[in-house]
Amino acid sequence: MFTKIWKRTAEAGAAEEFEFTVQRQNRDPLRFNGQLQFESLGDQLTGYSPGDPYHTMRIYKMSSAGYAVIVEFHRDQTATFVEAATVDTVADVDDFFCLHAGDYFHHMVLDPDGETEQDKQVEQRVLKCYDRQLLDVSKHLSQYAPGVGLL
């Protein structure tokens, strides 16, 4: 009698399926279910010069709780550096993007040896566009009362 119970195979639980998988540098992919709430494409901003590197920012409201936030650095049509995380609150969304500028921007140096005036101008344009995107994120987040979250 116990032999039958002991040898009975348990059915494996179904693996959770995720809507989104974001590949990140130096870390495991970020996987989550959610809905896109905000997107900013740096190459579509006023002041963007065609051919310059740019950022794409996205905010997703996760199905469980919290938000998935993603920033991509593009040198052309492909992302060359991606940072993504999950955060708990609207304030954390803003913090993620603001901290990204200080903590991760050095990973995306346009040209580490770039000392020419043209290199500096390109870097300044990219930084200005990123600052404009941060303002757009802040405006978007300010539409929601603290604790209410994104729609």
Number of C-alpha atoms within 10 A of each C-alpha: 5 7 7 8 8 8 8 9 8 6 6 6 6 6 6 6 9 11 9 15 11 16 15 16 12 8 9 9 15 18 17 21 18 19 16 14 15 16 16 19 15 23 21 13 14 9 13 16 15 10 11 16 24 25 21 19 22 18 22 22 22 19 11 9 13 19 27 26 24 22 21 20 21 19 16 13 11 9 15 13 18 20 22 24 16 21 19 13 17 20 15 15 23 18 12 19 24 16 11 15 14 9 11 14 14 11 10 15 11 17 10 10 8 12 9 8 9 10 14 14 11 16 18 12 17 22 17 14 24 23 14 17 21 18 13 15 21 17 11 13 18 13 10 13 10 12 9 9 16 20 7
